[in-house]
Amino acid sequence: MIYLNNAATTIQKPPEVAQAVVAAMAGAGSSARGASADDLAAARSVAGARVRLARLFGFSHPERVIFTMNATMALNTALFGLLKPGDHVITTDFEHNSVLRPLHELERRGVIGLDYVRADAAGRLHTEELEGLFRPNTAAVVATHASNLTGAVTDAAALAATAHAHGARFILDASQTAGALPLDAGAIGADVVCFTGHKALMGPQGTGGLLVAPDVELAPLVHGGTGVKSADPFQPASYPEHLEAGTVNGHGLAGLDAAVGFLLELGVFRVASHERELRERFCAGVGDIPGITVYGAHDGQAHTGVVALNLAGMDSSTLADRLAQDFGIATRAGLHCAPRMHAALGTLEQGAVRFSFCWYTTASDIDAAVSALREIARARR
């Protein structure tokens, strides 16, 4: 199987990741819940993961790297923890349902008002509209760092600066860019950065988290045991315990720590360059195939290693099935949890087939995918 569904999860990981998970399962105890050698080893492992993630993301406060099970939980923690009745929020058509559904729920409950920066049929985000959407009660701008459908990268620093100029917070969904693009939370100016471990970070599923700037306070989403200050009837005010109730996924975080260590040594800029070359090779290869439509702006806009396309006259799920069954190529068809983006592109009914690359994707994988698409298109005529 040629696996080109890395925007959903990476299958190929650095070998250190599995080794670290197995070692943790064999010998790590319970972080912050014991003083034995094994328990202290688990605590040191979790603390080390915070430090290395902070370093990877240009973040100076490792104690405010909060662990969750994925980016969805991180985003829920940020949104439900920050927003209050009467607040107004601005988000974009690029967003994944992990942003949209929490915001829709808050809107349905009457907690917030909600507006969107629109995307057009070419996959461009009309960021010039942002300025006109602010209200006196706008509390936050929430935006993805890159579309999970087209791979188009947003100008997160400009969005953050505009939000701050209006006294609003900026929450960044880095699910698609953490590990795939160099990401400096301080340079961007994000108040909260949410990430997942199982995509370009190449860590285990069930890992993720958020970075919370020192001047940002979030109400806990989950309340419970922290291993410290047990006599306090409420969640401790100190971080990370304030937002981390219950035993953390120490085994998974050991694997994530190993993955981050691999990326720090490798250099994320090398991953970004590799994926950019693969994307350019793929787009050039499919550009002359009759009936193929590639979605998203291509006039110099930065992209991750993600391409969405359709073949005229064929449902996206049928095309993805042909690729998998006849050619052993894994992609993802459908709406990709991004309904507003599909609506902007005009693909809400047909969906699209998404090809997404990673550090371990090779040029021969790309060529095989292009060849398969060419053969399917030829047979269709």
C-alpha positions as semicolon CSV with decimal commas, in nm:
position;residue;x (nm);y (nm);z (nm)
1;M;0,000;0,000;0,000
2;I;0,123;0,348;-0,094
3;Y;-0,015;0,557;0,190
4;L;-0,115;0,907;0,079
5;N;-0,359;0,986;0,359
6;N;-0,113;1,155;0,592
7;A;-0,336;1,458;0,654
8;A;-0,558;1,216;0,848
9;T;-0,277;1,032;1,028
10;T;0,074;0,918;0,953
11;I;0,136;0,544;0,940
12;Q;0,511;0,562;0,887
13;K;0,684;0,688;1,200
14;P;1,048;0,720;1,301
15;P;1,146;0,385;1,455
16;E;1,222;0,563;1,783
17;V;0,851;0,629;1,833
18;A;0,742;0,267;1,867
19;Q;1,052;0,190;2,070
20;A;0,969;0,467;2,316
21;V;0,607;0,354;2,351
22;V;0,710;-0,007;2,417
23;A;0,972;0,102;2,669
24;A;0,719;0,322;2,851
25;M;0,464;0,042;2,862
26;A;0,725;-0,193;3,000
27;G;0,864;0,034;3,269
28;A;0,701;0,374;3,315
29;G;0,478;0,433;3,615
30;S;0,222;0,706;3,678
31;S;0,330;1,066;3,622
32;A;0,267;1,291;3,925
33;R;0,109;1,007;4,115
34;G;0,387;0,837;4,301
35;A;0,748;0,866;4,420
36;S;0,885;0,533;4,304
37;A;1,161;0,521;4,045
38;D;0,911;0,413;3,778
39;D;0,666;0,691;3,867
40;L;0,940;0,952;3,867
41;A;1,063;0,822;3,532
42;A;0,713;0,873;3,391
43;A;0,701;1,226;3,531
44;R;1,039;1,310;3,380
45;S;0,927;1,170;3,044
46;V;0,613;1,386;3,039
47;A;0,805;1,693;3,149
48;G;1,065;1,629;2,881
49;A;0,793;1,610;2,617
50;R;0,667;1,953;2,726
51;V;1,015;2,100;2,700
52;R;1,084;1,959;2,355
53;L;0,745;2,062;2,218
54;A;0,796;2,414;2,350
55;R;1,133;2,422;2,175
56;L;0,985;2,293;1,850
57;F;0,713;2,559;1,855
58;G;0,928;2,854;1,968
59;F;0,737;2,874;2,295
60;S;0,910;2,986;2,615
61;H;0,672;2,837;2,872
62;P;0,684;2,456;2,874
63;E;0,466;2,441;3,186
64;R;0,188;2,588;2,970
65;V;0,213;2,310;2,713
66;I;-0,108;2,125;2,798
67;F;-0,162;1,766;2,689
68;T;-0,491;1,636;2,548
69;M;-0,588;1,330;2,345
70;N;-0,593;1,521;2,013
71;A;-0,640;1,865;1,856
72;T;-1,019;1,837;1,880
73;M;-0,998;1,815;2,258
74;A;-0,742;2,095;2,260
75;L;-0,970;2,322;2,057
76;N;-1,268;2,243;2,278
77;T;-1,054;2,325;2,581
78;A;-0,955;2,659;2,429
79;L;-1,298;2,760;2,300
80;F;-1,512;2,654;2,593
81;G;-1,246;2,779;2,834
82;L;-1,211;3,125;2,684
83;L;-1,551;3,229;2,551
84;K;-1,821;3,380;2,769
85;P;-2,185;3,477;2,719
86;G;-2,214;3,779;2,494
87;D;-1,884;3,718;2,311
88;H;-1,846;3,741;1,936
89;V;-1,609;3,515;1,739
90;I;-1,467;3,533;1,388
91;T;-1,352;3,219;1,211
92;T;-1,301;3,117;0,846
93;D;-1,438;2,895;0,573
94;F;-1,112;2,697;0,585
95;E;-1,200;2,542;0,919
96;H;-1,231;2,178;1,016
97;N;-1,531;2,059;1,218
98;S;-1,308;2,048;1,526
99;V;-1,336;2,427;1,516
100;L;-1,677;2,464;1,354
101;R;-1,880;2,228;1,572
102;P;-1,771;2,369;1,910
103;L;-1,843;2,718;1,779
104;H;-2,179;2,610;1,637
105;E;-2,267;2,457;1,973
106;L;-2,173;2,774;2,159
107;E;-2,379;2,975;1,909
108;R;-2,676;2,738;1,947
109;R;-2,662;2,780;2,324
110;G;-2,677;3,157;2,279
111;V;-2,330;3,208;2,424
112;I;-2,161;3,365;2,120
113;G;-2,225;3,539;1,791
114;L;-2,031;3,405;1,494
115;D;-1,902;3,539;1,162
116;Y;-1,684;3,390;0,888
117;V;-1,405;3,511;0,662
118;R;-1,513;3,366;0,329
119;A;-1,320;3,149;0,085
120;D;-1,384;3,163;-0,289
121;A;-1,419;2,895;-0,556
122;A;-1,044;2,911;-0,623
123;G;-0,971;2,821;-0,262
124;R;-0,848;3,165;-0,161
125;L;-0,937;3,310;0,178
126;H;-1,062;3,668;0,159
127;T;-0,862;3,794;0,456
128;E;-0,934;4,152;0,356
129;E;-1,286;4,093;0,490
130;L;-1,160;4,030;0,843
131;E;-1,133;4,396;0,940
132;G;-1,500;4,461;0,869
133;L;-1,622;4,169;1,080
134;F;-1,506;4,296;1,420
135;R;-1,758;4,412;1,675
136;P;-1,702;4,576;2,014
137;N;-1,760;4,236;2,177
138;T;-1,534;4,031;1,948
139;A;-1,340;3,809;2,187
140;A;-1,145;3,585;1,950
141;V;-1,038;3,508;1,598
142;V;-1,004;3,132;1,541
143;A;-0,824;3,009;1,230
144;T;-0,650;2,706;1,093
145;H;-0,287;2,739;0,992
146;A;-0,354;2,542;0,672
147;S;-0,660;2,399;0,503
148;N;-0,685;2,025;0,551
149;L;-0,851;2,004;0,208
150;T;-0,630;2,211;-0,026
151;G;-0,321;2,256;0,191
152;A;-0,336;2,636;0,145
153;V;-0,147;2,808;0,427
154;T;-0,299;3,110;0,598
155;D;-0,105;3,419;0,703
156;A;-0,143;3,342;1,071
157;A;0,079;3,628;1,188
158;A;-0,132;3,884;0,999
159;L;-0,453;3,735;1,137
160;A;-0,310;3,747;1,491
161;A;-0,197;4,107;1,451
162;T;-0,540;4,214;1,328
163;A;-0,711;4,032;1,614
164;H;-0,484;4,196;1,871
165;A;-0,537;4,539;1,719
166;H;-0,905;4,496;1,805
167;G;-0,839;4,360;2,154
168;A;-0,931;4,003;2,057
169;R;-0,743;3,679;2,119
170;F;-0,606;3,466;1,836
171;I;-0,646;3,088;1,850
172;L;-0,450;2,888;1,593
173;D;-0,542;2,535;1,482
174;A;-0,204;2,390;1,385
175;S;-0,331;2,036;1,324
176;Q;-0,207;2,035;0,964
177;T;0,116;2,229;1,011
178;A;0,272;2,112;1,339
179;G;0,570;1,910;1,216
180;A;0,504;1,994;0,849
181;L;0,600;2,363;0,853
182;P;0,830;2,561;1,083
183;L;0,598;2,706;1,347
184;D;0,706;2,980;1,589
185;A;0,418;3,060;1,824
186;G;0,591;3,374;1,948
187;A;0,662;3,511;1,601
188;I;0,305;3,439;1,493
189;G;0,164;3,603;1,804
190;A;-0,086;3,329;1,877
191;D;-0,252;3,334;2,219
192;V;-0,337;2,964;2,196
193;V;-0,194;2,705;1,956
194;C;-0,371;2,369;1,927
195;F;-0,195;2,067;1,780
196;T;-0,225;1,693;1,739
197;G;0,050;1,436;1,767
198;H;-0,053;1,177;1,508
199;K;-0,022;1,376;1,185
200;A;0,298;1,550;1,070
201;L;0,450;1,529;1,419
202;M;0,457;1,153;1,347
203;G;0,364;1,059;1,703
204;P;0,104;0,811;1,832
205;Q;-0,269;0,859;1,805
206;G;-0,428;0,978;2,128
207;T;-0,174;1,257;2,177
208;G;-0,203;1,630;2,124
209;G;-0,237;1,949;2,317
210;L;-0,234;2,326;2,329
211;L;0,009;2,603;2,408
212;V;-0,146;2,871;2,628
213;A;0,030;3,209;2,640
214;P;0,114;3,336;2,991
215;D;-0,143;3,617;2,983
216;V;-0,428;3,388;2,878
217;E;-0,648;3,216;3,133
218;L;-0,880;2,933;3,033
219;A;-1,152;2,780;3,247
220;P;-1,096;2,402;3,275
221;L;-1,304;2,188;3,040
222;V;-1,255;1,878;3,256
223;H;-1,234;1,871;3,635
224;G;-1,076;1,598;3,845
225;G;-0,760;1,460;3,992
226;T;-0,423;1,616;3,922
227;G;-0,197;1,433;4,165
228;V;-0,120;1,759;4,346
229;K;-0,316;1,994;4,577
230;S;-0,568;1,719;4,642
231;A;-0,731;1,907;4,934
232;D;-0,835;2,190;4,703
233;P;-1,202;2,145;4,603
234;F;-1,139;2,307;4,265
235;Q;-0,890;2,263;3,984
236;P;-0,552;2,410;4,080
237;A;-0,473;2,750;3,932
238;S;-0,120;2,641;3,842
239;Y;-0,034;2,513;3,497
240;P;-0,037;2,251;3,354
241;E;-0,260;2,101;3,626
242;H;-0,526;2,369;3,572
243;L;-0,619;2,214;3,237
244;E;-0,502;1,854;3,284
245;A;-0,742;1,645;3,491
246;G;-0,680;1,273;3,511
247;T;-0,379;1,061;3,429
248;V;-0,206;1,170;3,110
249;N;-0,130;0,928;2,827
250;G;0,226;0,867;2,942
251;H;0,288;0,582;2,697
252;G;0,168;0,785;2,400
253;L;0,352;1,096;2,515
254;A;0,676;0,898;2,536
255;G;0,626;0,820;2,167
256;L;0,538;1,180;2,087
257;D;0,849;1,296;2,270
258;A;1,060;1,062;2,057
259;A;0,895;1,192;1,740
260;V;0,959;1,553;1,839
261;G;1,320;1,467;1,917
262;F;1,351;1,319;1,568
263;L;1,205;1,636;1,412
264;L;1,428;1,866;1,615
265;E;1,733;1,678;1,491
266;L;1,605;1,653;1,134
267;G;1,476;2,009;1,105
268;V;1,115;2,083;1,017
269;F;1,233;2,304;0,733
270;R;1,359;1,986;0,561
271;V;1,016;1,825;0,596
272;A;0,851;2,137;0,452
273;S;1,092;2,145;0,157
274;H;1,041;1,774;0,088
275;E;0,661;1,801;0,093
276;R;0,669;2,111;-0,126
277;E;0,875;1,926;-0,388
278;L;0,639;1,628;-0,376
279;R;0,336;1,851;-0,414
280;E;0,486;2,031;-0,713
281;R;0,578;1,698;-0,874
282;F;0,227;1,563;-0,821
283;C;0,051;1,877;-0,952
284;A;0,276;1,887;-1,258
285;G;0,208;1,519;-1,322
286;V;-0,172;1,541;-1,309
287;G;-0,193;1,880;-1,481
288;D;-0,243;1,736;-1,831
289;I;-0,470;1,443;-1,741
290;P;-0,807;1,497;-1,914
291;G;-1,094;1,545;-1,669
292;I;-0,879;1,610;-1,361
293;T;-0,960;1,923;-1,158
294;V;-0,720;2,024;-0,880
295;Y;-0,869;2,251;-0,616
296;G;-0,707;2,546;-0,443
297;A;-0,514;2,854;-0,551
298;H;-0,173;2,788;-0,705
299;D;-0,045;3,138;-0,783
300;G;0,245;3,146;-0,541
301;Q;0,044;3,067;-0,228
302;A;0,221;2,849;0,025
303;H;0,082;2,497;0,068
304;T;0,141;2,193;0,280
305;G;0,182;1,855;0,111
306;V;-0,192;1,821;0,045
307;V;-0,375;1,813;-0,290
308;A;-0,749;1,769;-0,348
309;L;-0,887;1,676;-0,689
310;N;-1,171;1,516;-0,880
311;L;-1,209;1,327;-1,205
312;A;-1,501;1,446;-1,416
313;G;-1,794;1,209;-1,420
314;M;-1,675;0,999;-1,128
315;D;-1,781;1,024;-0,765
316;S;-1,491;1,095;-0,532
317;S;-1,551;0,778;-0,330
318;T;-1,547;0,569;-0,649
319;L;-1,215;0,721;-0,755
320;A;-1,061;0,665;-0,412
321;D;-1,185;0,305;-0,415
322;R;-1,034;0,244;-0,758
323;L;-0,700;0,382;-0,639
324;A;-0,704;0,158;-0,334
325;Q;-0,838;-0,164;-0,486
326;D;-0,666;-0,157;-0,825
327;F;-0,342;0,026;-0,747
328;G;-0,285;-0,008;-0,373
329;I;-0,290;0,368;-0,315
330;A;-0,457;0,501;0,000
331;T;-0,621;0,843;-0,021
332;R;-0,928;0,997;0,140
333;A;-1,253;1,083;-0,034
334;G;-1,555;1,281;0,084
335;L;-1,589;1,608;0,271
336;H;-1,288;1,576;0,505
337;C;-1,478;1,734;0,797
338;A;-1,451;2,068;0,610
339;P;-1,804;2,140;0,483
340;R;-1,768;2,517;0,442
341;M;-1,454;2,476;0,232
342;H;-1,625;2,222;0,008
343;A;-1,920;2,457;-0,027
344;A;-1,684;2,736;-0,137
345;L;-1,515;2,509;-0,391
346;G;-1,849;2,377;-0,522
347;T;-1,773;2,019;-0,420
348;L;-2,026;1,973;-0,142
349;E;-2,215;1,709;-0,341
350;Q;-1,928;1,528;-0,512
351;G;-1,668;1,562;-0,238
352;A;-1,306;1,534;-0,346
353;V;-1,016;1,292;-0,331
354;R;-0,735;1,415;-0,108
355;F;-0,373;1,309;-0,156
356;S;-0,151;1,401;0,137
357;F;0,221;1,345;0,171
358;C;0,470;1,314;0,456
359;W;0,842;1,293;0,525
360;Y;0,844;0,925;0,428
361;T;0,658;0,974;0,097
362;T;0,890;0,922;-0,200
363;A;0,904;1,055;-0,555
364;S;0,822;0,704;-0,679
365;D;0,504;0,710;-0,466
366;I;0,405;1,032;-0,639
367;D;0,479;0,892;-0,983
368;A;0,274;0,580;-0,907
369;A;-0,023;0,793;-0,802
370;V;0,000;1,007;-1,115
371;S;0,025;0,697;-1,333
372;A;-0,279;0,542;-1,163
373;L;-0,487;0,855;-1,216
374;R;-0,383;0,868;-1,579
375;E;-0,486;0,505;-1,632
376;I;-0,822;0,552;-1,457
377;A;-0,891;0,865;-1,665
378;R;-0,798;0,684;-1,985
379;A;-1,023;0,388;-1,906
380;R;-1,314;0,622;-1,828
381;R;-1,314;0,778;-2,174
